[in-house]
Amino acid sequence: MWEKLAAVEERYNELESLMADPAVAADYTRVAEYAQERSEIELLVTTYRELERVEQELADAQTMREDESSSEMRELVEEEISDLRARREKLTEGIRSMLMPTDPRDKRNVIMEIRAGAGGNEAGIFAADLYRLYTRYAEKRGWKTDLLSSHDTGVGGFKEVIFQVRGRGAFSRLKYESGVHRVQRVPVTESQGRIHTSTATVAVMPEVDDVEVQIDPKDLDIVATMAAGPGGQHMQKNATAIRITHAPSGIVVFCQNERSQTQNKLQAMAVLRARVHEMEQRKQNAEIEAARRSQVGSGDRSEKIRTYNYPQSRVTDHRIGRSMYDLSAYMQGDALDEFIDDLAARDEAERMAAVDLGGDARKAARSSSR
């Protein structure tokens, strides 16, 4: 990693020279490109140079300590060494943070899919509870939600509900919600007051642009149908719902919540692109494939990432081993950030641990530069 830092500094110096070249200065496009690249690495280079300066001062102080005969002066030098070591640690942590790989999808809008798992009608009711949780959470963060598709159970629940969340950083927060959610409570249909255990699965996919997914219109079977819903005077008289089948992948998307075919088609294509993009990633990367399978699983109760226990008013995230005891407030979206913050911190710690800035690497980089 120290060799990488030296290479980044070398590129920074090269950009400085290029921008000072009169021939380059006349080309505003190139100057803008170089300026942008320089600004992206400037903080890293500045921190790296500061760390090198502190390292040199620390080495000088340690040499002074060995040569100093006065106990009073040695004590002062020890204090300086202690301060320099603290400063070195802080700078090193800052560099680790800047070198951490980031997920380019974090700034994207997301498409969320919630499906009833094990538990019959109660699982569908729980799926509806989760849908309300995430829409309330999105509202509190100033994000917008759009219902894309839903299949209700007829008893206040969803077999499946698909919706879009639009807002800065939506994927960076909601990606931790992927997995099996388990609920323990007495269903409203339970006459004997017994606690039942049910599940719902949540999948979170980043929204992708047209240019990122190549979908041949010839591979699409697009059918307009009547929208399903309540009858009476509000019943749809026109075929506004859209079903799109993507022949190569077998993916089928159905959207009916807008009043026009055009809007439903646009929403269905957004869902299709996200699903096709996710499928392509699984094919190209075995790790992504494993992660995708694990985030949804089969809906079996044993695959849970989070448990909602109503009798105890407790919600537990099993990935970080943390519980909260105000389930009512949690389901209003008031406390979800506490879990997400902990999960994000764990993720960051794991990524920082992968960035090796050990002393051996530092010495090797110095010796190779001499």
C-alpha positions in Angstrom: 0.0 0.0 0.0 2.9 2.4 0.6 4.1 1.7 -2.9 0.6 2.6 -4.1 0.8 5.9 -2.1 4.1 6.7 -3.6 2.6 6.1 -7.1 -0.3 8.4 -6.3 2.1 11.1 -5.2 4.1 10.7 -8.4 0.9 11.1 -10.5 -0.1 14.2 -8.5 3.3 15.8 -9.3 2.9 14.8 -12.9 -0.5 16.5 -13.0 1.0 19.7 -11.5 3.6 19.7 -14.2 1.1 19.1 -17.0 -1.2 21.9 -15.8 1.8 24.3 -15.7 2.7 23.4 -19.3 1.6 26.3 -21.7 0.7 23.8 -24.4 -1.8 22.1 -22.0 -3.0 25.4 -20.5 -4.5 26.4 -23.9 -6.7 23.2 -23.9 -9.5 24.0 -21.5 -10.9 20.5 -21.7 -7.6 18.8 -20.7 -7.0 21.4 -18.0 -10.5 20.6 -16.5 -9.8 16.9 -16.6 -6.4 17.2 -15.0 -7.8 19.6 -12.3 -10.6 17.1 -11.5 -8.2 14.2 -11.2 -5.8 16.3 -9.0 -8.6 17.3 -6.7 -9.6 13.7 -6.2 -6.2 12.7 -4.9 -5.0 15.9 -3.3 -6.2 15.1 0.2 -4.6 11.7 0.1 -1.3 13.1 -1.1 -1.3 15.9 1.5 -2.0 13.4 4.3 0.7 11.1 3.0 3.3 13.8 2.9 2.3 14.9 6.4 2.7 11.3 7.6 6.2 11.1 6.0 7.1 14.3 7.8 5.9 12.9 11.2 7.7 9.7 10.6 11.0 11.6 10.0 10.4 13.7 13.1 9.7 10.6 15.1 12.9 8.9 13.9 14.9 12.1 14.8 13.3 12.2 18.3 14.1 8.6 18.9 17.7 9.2 18.0 17.8 12.3 20.2 16.5 10.2 23.1 19.3 7.7 22.7 21.9 10.4 22.7 20.5 12.6 25.4 22.2 12.2 28.9 20.0 14.7 30.8 17.0 12.9 32.4 15.0 16.1 32.2 15.6 16.4 28.5 14.9 12.7 28.0 11.5 13.2 29.6 10.7 16.0 27.3 11.8 14.0 24.3 9.6 11.1 25.5 6.6 13.4 25.6 7.4 14.5 22.0 7.7 10.9 20.9 4.3 10.0 22.5 2.7 13.0 20.7 4.3 12.0 17.4 3.1 8.4 17.7 -0.4 9.6 18.3 -0.2 11.9 15.4 1.1 9.1 13.2 -1.7 6.8 14.2 -4.3 9.4 13.4 -2.8 10.1 10.0 -2.5 6.4 9.2 -6.1 5.8 10.1 -7.1 8.7 7.8 -5.1 7.1 4.9 -6.7 3.7 5.5 -10.1 5.4 5.3 -9.3 7.1 2.0 -7.8 4.0 0.5 -10.8 1.8 1.4 -12.7 0.6 -1.7 -16.0 2.2 -2.0 -19.2 0.7 -3.5 -19.9 2.8 -6.7 -23.6 1.9 -6.2 -23.9 3.7 -2.9 -25.3 6.9 -4.4 -27.9 5.1 -6.4 -31.7 5.0 -6.0 -32.9 1.5 -5.1 -35.6 -0.9 -6.0 -36.8 -3.0 -3.1 -38.7 -6.2 -3.3 -40.5 -7.6 -0.2 -42.1 -11.1 -0.4 -44.1 -13.1 2.1 -42.1 -16.2 3.2 -43.1 -19.0 5.6 -46.2 -18.4 7.7 -49.2 -18.1 5.3 -51.4 -15.0 5.7 -49.4 -13.8 8.7 -46.3 -13.7 6.5 -48.2 -11.5 4.0 -49.3 -9.2 6.8 -45.7 -8.9 8.0 -44.5 -8.1 4.5 -47.0 -5.2 4.5 -45.6 -4.1 7.9 -42.1 -4.0 6.5 -43.3 -2.1 3.5 -44.8 0.6 5.8 -41.6 0.6 7.8 -39.4 1.4 4.8 -41.7 4.0 3.3 -41.8 5.8 6.7 -38.1 5.5 7.1 -37.6 7.0 3.5 -40.0 9.8 4.4 -38.0 10.7 7.5 -34.8 10.9 5.4 -36.5 13.1 2.8 -36.5 10.3 0.1 -39.3 9.7 -2.3 -41.0 6.3 -2.8 -43.0 5.0 -5.7 -45.0 1.8 -5.6 -44.2 -0.2 -8.7 -46.1 -3.5 -8.3 -48.0 -5.3 -5.6 -49.9 -8.6 -5.1 -52.1 -8.5 -2.0 -53.4 -11.4 0.0 -56.9 -10.1 0.5 -56.4 -9.9 4.3 -54.3 -6.7 4.5 -51.0 -8.3 3.5 -48.8 -8.6 0.4 -47.6 -11.8 -1.4 -45.1 -9.4 -3.1 -44.6 -5.7 -3.2 -42.0 -3.9 -5.3 -41.2 -0.2 -4.9 -38.6 2.4 -5.7 -36.8 4.6 -3.2 -35.3 7.8 -4.7 -32.8 9.9 -2.7 -29.2 10.6 -2.2 -27.4 7.6 -0.6 -30.5 5.4 -0.6 -28.6 2.3 -1.5 -25.7 3.0 0.9 -28.3 2.7 3.8 -30.9 0.3 2.6 -28.5 -2.4 1.2 -28.1 -3.7 4.8 -31.8 -4.7 4.8 -31.4 -7.5 2.4 -32.2 -10.9 3.8 -34.9 -12.8 5.8 -36.8 -11.0 8.4 -38.6 -13.0 11.1 -41.6 -12.0 13.2 -42.9 -13.6 16.4 -46.3 -12.6 17.5 -50.0 -13.6 18.0 -51.6 -13.2 14.6 -55.0 -11.4 14.4 -56.4 -14.6 13.0 -55.2 -16.7 16.0 -58.2 -17.6 18.3 -56.2 -19.3 21.0 -53.6 -16.6 21.6 -50.6 -18.7 20.4 -47.4 -17.0 19.2 -46.6 -17.8 15.6 -43.3 -17.4 13.7 -43.4 -16.1 10.1 -41.0 -14.6 7.7 -40.6 -12.2 4.8 -37.7 -11.7 2.4 -36.3 -8.3 1.5 -34.1 -7.8 -1.6 -32.4 -4.4 -2.3 -31.1 -3.7 -5.8 -29.4 -0.5 -7.1 -31.2 1.2 -9.9 -29.2 1.1 -13.1 -29.1 3.3 -16.2 -30.0 2.2 -19.7 -26.4 2.4 -20.9 -25.3 -0.1 -18.2 -27.6 -2.9 -19.3 -28.0 -3.9 -22.9 -31.5 -5.2 -23.5 -32.5 -5.9 -27.0 -36.1 -4.9 -27.7 -36.5 -8.0 -29.8 -36.0 -10.1 -26.6 -39.0 -8.5 -24.9 -42.6 -9.7 -24.9 -44.7 -6.7 -23.8 -48.3 -7.3 -23.0 -50.9 -4.8 -21.9 -53.6 -6.1 -19.5 -56.3 -4.9 -17.2 -55.0 -3.7 -13.8 -56.2 -5.9 -11.0 -57.9 -4.2 -8.1 -61.2 -3.2 -6.5 -64.3 -3.1 -8.8 -67.1 -0.7 -8.9 -66.9 2.8 -10.4 -63.1 3.0 -10.0 -62.5 -0.3 -11.9 -60.0 0.1 -14.8 -61.8 0.1 -18.1 -58.6 0.2 -20.2 -55.7 -2.1 -20.4 -53.1 0.0 -18.6 -51.1 -2.7 -16.7 -47.9 -3.9 -18.4 -46.3 -7.4 -18.2 -42.8 -7.6 -19.7 -41.1 -11.0 -20.3 -37.3 -11.0 -21.0 -36.8 -14.1 -23.1 -33.0 -14.7 -22.5 -33.3 -14.5 -18.7 -36.9 -15.6 -18.2 -37.5 -12.6 -16.0 -41.1 -11.5 -15.9 -42.1 -8.0 -14.5 -45.6 -6.8 -14.0 -46.5 -3.1 -13.2 -50.0 -1.8 -12.8 -50.0 1.1 -10.3 -49.9 4.0 -12.7 -52.9 5.1 -14.8 -51.2 4.9 -18.1 -49.5 2.2 -20.1 -46.5 4.5 -20.7 -45.8 5.1 -17.0 -46.3 1.4 -16.2 -44.0 0.4 -19.0 -41.3 2.8 -17.8 -41.5 1.5 -14.3 -41.5 -2.1 -15.5 -38.4 -1.5 -17.6 -36.6 0.1 -14.5 -37.3 -3.1 -12.5 -36.3 -5.3 -15.4 -32.9 -3.5 -15.9 -32.2 -3.8 -12.2 -32.9 -7.5 -12.2 -30.9 -8.2 -15.4 -28.0 -6.2 -14.1 -28.1 -8.2 -10.9 -28.2 -11.4 -12.9 -25.2 -10.4 -15.0 -23.2 -9.5 -11.9 -23.9 -13.0 -10.5 -22.6 -14.6 -13.7 -19.4 -12.5 -13.8 -18.5 -12.8 -10.1 -18.9 -15.9 -8.0 -18.8 -13.8 -4.8 -21.6 -11.5 -5.9 -23.6 -14.6 -6.9 -23.1 -16.0 -3.4 -24.0 -12.7 -1.7 -27.1 -12.3 -3.9 -28.4 -15.8 -3.0 -27.7 -15.3 0.7 -29.5 -12.0 0.9 -32.8 -13.5 0.0 -32.5 -17.2 0.7 -35.6 -19.4 0.6 -37.5 -17.6 3.3 -36.9 -20.3 5.8 -37.1 -19.3 9.4 -33.5 -20.4 10.1 -32.0 -17.9 7.6 -33.0 -14.8 9.5 -31.0 -11.6 9.7 -33.4 -9.8 12.1 -36.2 -10.9 14.5 -39.2 -8.9 15.5 -40.6 -10.2 18.8 -43.9 -8.4 19.6 -44.6 -10.0 23.1 -41.2 -8.6 24.3 -41.3 -5.4 22.2 -37.9 -6.5 21.0 -36.1 -6.3 17.6 -32.8 -8.1 17.2 -30.3 -7.9 14.4 -28.4 -11.3 14.4 -25.5 -10.1 12.3 -24.3 -7.7 15.0 -26.0 -9.3 18.0 -27.8 -6.1 19.0 -31.4 -5.8 20.4 -33.7 -2.8 20.9 -36.7 -2.8 23.1 -39.1 -0.3 21.6 -40.5 -2.2 18.7 -43.4 0.2 18.2 -41.1 3.2 17.5 -38.8 1.0 15.4 -41.7 0.0 13.1 -42.4 3.7 12.6 -38.9 4.1 11.1 -37.6 6.0 14.1 -34.8 3.6 15.2 -33.8 1.8 12.0 -30.7 4.1 11.6 -29.2 2.7 14.8 -29.0 -0.8 13.3 -27.8 0.6 9.9 -25.1 2.7 11.6 -23.7 -0.3 13.4 -23.8 -2.5 10.3 -22.1 0.3 8.3 -19.4 0.6 11.0 -18.8 -3.1 11.0 -18.5 -3.1 7.2 -16.1 -0.1 7.3 -14.0 -1.8 10.0 -13.7 -5.0 7.9 -12.7 -3.0 4.8 -10.1 -0.9 6.8 -8.6 -4.1 8.2 -8.0 -5.2 4.6 -5.9 -2.1 3.9 -2.4 -3.1 5.1 -0.3 -0.2 6.2 2.1 -2.1 8.4 5.6 -1.0 9.4 7.3 -3.6 7.2 5.5 -2.3 4.1 6.5 1.2 5.0 10.1 0.4 5.4 10.1 -1.6 2.1 8.6 1.4 0.3 11.2 3.8 1.7 14.2 1.5 0.8 12.9 1.0 -2.7 12.7 4.8 -3.2 16.2 5.4 -2.2 
